Amino acid sequence: MITTNQIYLDQTLHSKEDVFDFISAEAERYSITTNRVQLAADLWERERVYSTGLQDHFAIPHTQSEVVTRPAVMVIRLQEPIDWESHDGKPVKYIFAILVPKGHVDISHLQIISSLATLLLEDSFKEAIAEAVQPEDVYALLHQYTEGLVS
């Protein structure tokens, strides 16, 4: 569901649009999507329903899409926080993107979101994400907290 290739630290992206374009391009690069334009549109469609910006600079954009070929999680840490219309009004710096094929029944979209949301309540987890030096550090951290995301 996640590999070190899907963990991007200290990216220079300036808007939510930049982030969705980046996610879609990387998803295409790793054959997670068959159509990057439609994937970006699907991320936007979900975002218009309700902001995925949570609290403390974290966001969990997600979609179940017909153009996603396999479940995947991408982690992006930005160099500078960006506006995300988060619930706490804070800009976002840490992004966990969840991409699930439409109708996928083996892994529950909501279970993944719930697991990540629970992790974001852990101060030690948030501090470790902020201090990670290499993608492997984030991968090991996710493995430590939940094997379901990194298997």
C-alpha positions in Angstrom: 0.0 0.0 0.0 3.0 2.3 0.6 6.6 2.1 -0.3 9.5 4.5 0.3 9.0 5.7 -3.3 5.7 7.1 -2.2 7.1 9.2 0.7 8.1 12.7 -0.4 9.9 14.9 2.2 10.3 18.7 2.0 8.5 19.2 -1.3 8.1 22.7 -2.6 4.4 22.9 -3.6 2.5 26.1 -3.2 -1.2 25.3 -3.3 -3.7 22.5 -2.9 -3.9 22.4 -6.7 -0.1 21.8 -6.8 -0.4 19.0 -4.3 -3.2 17.2 -6.2 -1.3 17.6 -9.5 1.8 16.2 -7.8 -0.1 13.2 -6.3 -1.7 12.5 -9.7 1.6 12.6 -11.5 3.3 10.4 -9.0 0.4 8.0 -9.1 0.7 7.7 -12.9 4.5 7.3 -12.5 4.0 4.2 -10.3 1.0 2.9 -12.2 -1.4 3.6 -9.4 -3.7 5.4 -11.8 -4.6 5.0 -15.5 -5.6 8.7 -15.8 -3.9 11.4 -13.8 -6.3 14.2 -15.0 -9.3 12.2 -13.8 -7.6 11.3 -10.5 -6.9 15.0 -9.8 -10.6 15.7 -10.6 -11.7 13.0 -8.3 -9.5 14.3 -5.4 -11.0 17.8 -6.0 -14.6 16.4 -6.1 -14.0 14.8 -2.6 -12.4 18.0 -1.3 -15.4 20.1 -2.4 -17.7 18.0 -0.2 -15.7 18.7 3.0 -12.1 19.8 3.6 -9.7 17.0 4.3 -7.5 19.4 6.4 -7.7 18.1 9.9 -5.7 19.6 12.7 -2.1 20.5 13.6 -1.0 21.0 9.9 -2.2 17.6 8.7 -4.5 16.7 5.8 -5.8 13.4 4.5 -7.0 13.9 1.0 -8.6 10.7 -0.3 -10.7 9.2 -3.1 -12.3 6.0 -4.3 -11.8 6.3 -8.0 -12.4 4.2 -11.1 -8.9 5.3 -12.4 -7.0 4.0 -9.4 -5.6 0.5 -10.1 -4.6 -0.5 -6.5 -4.8 0.9 -3.0 -2.0 3.3 -2.2 -1.0 5.8 0.4 1.4 8.7 -0.3 3.0 10.8 2.3 4.1 14.4 1.5 5.9 16.8 3.8 6.0 20.3 2.5 8.9 22.8 3.0 6.3 25.5 3.7 2.8 25.1 4.9 -0.1 25.9 2.5 -3.7 26.9 3.0 -6.0 23.9 3.0 -9.2 25.3 4.6 -8.5 23.1 7.5 -11.0 22.7 10.4 -8.6 24.3 12.9 -7.7 27.2 10.4 -4.0 26.2 10.4 -2.1 25.7 7.1 -1.1 22.2 6.1 2.4 20.8 6.0 1.9 17.1 6.2 -0.3 15.2 3.7 -1.4 11.6 3.7 -3.1 10.9 0.4 -5.2 7.7 0.2 -6.1 6.3 -3.2 -8.5 3.4 -3.4 -10.0 1.7 -6.5 -13.8 2.3 -6.7 -15.6 -0.7 -5.3 -12.5 -2.1 -3.7 -13.7 -4.5 -1.0 -10.5 -6.0 0.5 -9.4 -2.9 2.3 -11.9 -0.4 3.7 -11.3 3.1 2.7 -12.8 4.3 6.0 -10.6 2.0 8.0 -7.5 3.5 6.5 -8.6 7.0 7.1 -9.6 6.1 10.7 -6.2 4.6 11.4 -4.4 7.6 10.1 -6.7 10.0 12.0 -6.0 8.0 15.2 -2.3 8.3 14.6 -2.6 12.0 14.2 -3.8 12.2 17.8 -0.4 10.8 18.9 2.0 13.7 19.7 5.0 11.3 19.4 3.9 10.3 15.9 3.5 13.9 14.7 6.9 14.9 16.2 8.5 11.9 14.5 7.0 12.8 11.1 8.3 16.4 11.5 11.8 15.2 12.4 12.1 12.4 9.8 15.3 12.8 7.7 14.7 10.1 5.0 11.6 8.4 3.5 12.8 5.2 5.2 12.3 6.9 8.6 8.7 7.7 7.8 8.2 4.1 6.4 9.6 2.6 9.6 7.4 4.9 11.7 4.3 3.9 9.8 5.3 0.2 10.2 5.8 0.7 13.9 2.3 2.2 14.4 0.3 0.2 11.9 1.5 -2.7 9.7 -1.7 -2.5 7.7 -0.5 0.6 5.9 2.9 -0.6 4.9 2.4 -4.3 4.1 
